[in-house]
Amino acid sequence: MLGYPALVPGILLKRYKRFLADILLDDGREVVAHCPNTGSMKAVNVPGCRVWLSPSDNPKRKLAWTWEFIELPQADGQVALASVHTGRANRIVEAALEAGALAPLAGYATLRREVKVAGARLDFMLEDPERGRAYIEVKQVTLKEEDGHGYFPDSVSVRGTKHLHSLRLLAEQGERAVLLFCVAHEGIADVAAAAHIDATYAAALAEAAASGVEVLAYGIDVEREQGTPTGVRLARHLPVRL
């Protein structure tokens, strides 16, 4: 599990200039928080929703707050938490890999981060004397469309398509190559390529899968104390609609 510091609740007022968000804290203060997400944040940038921020007392930081989670209403009347911090995805996955919580990727002896291979920098390489190597690229999924399904990407992703080409090349060379969707939205139950947003990515994903790239999806479970998020586990094996 990836643990979080004591998070502070508030209400999202607006996100702007990609990396900034105005938040009204529960104590009445209005603060500017760092928004650690370079995507469009389609479906998770919803003013008026409850959010949670992590504080920092580092004097070198320009902003003392970082936007971590948003609480989103669902069609069934329930609410779901989504992690908007894309930098957390790899740490969530790494914790799950080290704990052996992802069955298809369990049993390897070593783990390396940020491996340069096949013309790209991939997130992880697992290695074992008997099982060989497994190269893994992680993508965070937070887009839940009105049809109720989860999709990636939420905007055109040239970089994501490049990673698929690298994974496909590795698979064609006989290596184990894995695309792992880290579904950081409790309300998402399956994942598909967002062909309606990036048709090139969708085609590249289909080609990669046909060439032997494994496509896996796991969803987060958020632990709470009195309603405040305290930790995240990657625990739910979800279907991928190729």
Secondary structure, 3 states (H helix, E strand, C coil): CEECCCCEEEEEEEEECCCEEEEEECCCCEEEEECCCCCCCCCCCCCCCEEEEEECCCCCCCCCEEEEEEEEECCCCCEEEEECCCHHHHHHHHHHHHCCCCHHHCCCCEEEEEEEECCEEEEEEEEECCCEEEEEEEEEECEECCCCCEEECCCCCHHHHHHHHHHHHHHHCCCEEEEEEEECECCCCCEEECCCCCHHHHHHHHHHHHCCCEEEEEEEEEEEECCEEEEEEEEEEECEEC
